[in-house]
Amino acid sequence: MLNFIIAMAVIFGLMIAWIYIQQAARNYAAKHPEFGAMKEEGLGCGKNCGCKGGVCEK
């Protein structure tokens, strides 16, 4: 049972740390526009078929 609680705490801690890292990257991008916009994971062209007019080639 202790291992389960430790594992849950570690996973929760990693998730919270990732949220803080993303926020820090957004803040940095906002303060330094000369480097361009922050690239969000899973967004933008190439992740779905919407970039090619809605038609996917498989």
N, C-alpha and C positions, 0 to 999 in steps of 0.2 A: 504494500500500500504506500509506503514511503517513496518507493521508486516512481510510482504513478504520480504522486503529488509533485515530486521534483521535476519529472518530465513535463507536467502541465505548466509549472512555473517557468521552466526554461523556454518552452514554446511561446508562452504569453510574453515573456521578456523579449524574445527575438522579434515578435510581431510589433511590440511597442517601439523597440529600437528602430525597426524598418520605417515606421511612421515618422519618427523624428528625423531620420536620415533623408526621407523624401521631402519633408518640410524644410530642412536645412538647404537642400538642393534648390527648391523653389525660391527660397529667400535669396540665395546667392544669385540665381538667374535674374531675379527681379532687380537686384542691386547692380548687376553687370550686364546690361542689355547688349553690349558689344559682342558678347559671345553667342548671342542668339537665344532662342527660347529653349527651355528645358525639354528634353525628349522624354515624354511619359512612356512607360512600358505598355505595349499593347495598343498604342495609338499611332495614327499616321498611316501613310501609304505603305502597302506591302503586307499588312496584317490581315486584310480582308479583301473581298472582291469589290467593295465600294469604290475603290480608286480607279477601276477600269470600266466604269459605267454600269456596274452591277452584274457583269458577266464574268464568271470564273472559267478559266481554262484548266482542265485537269489532264 
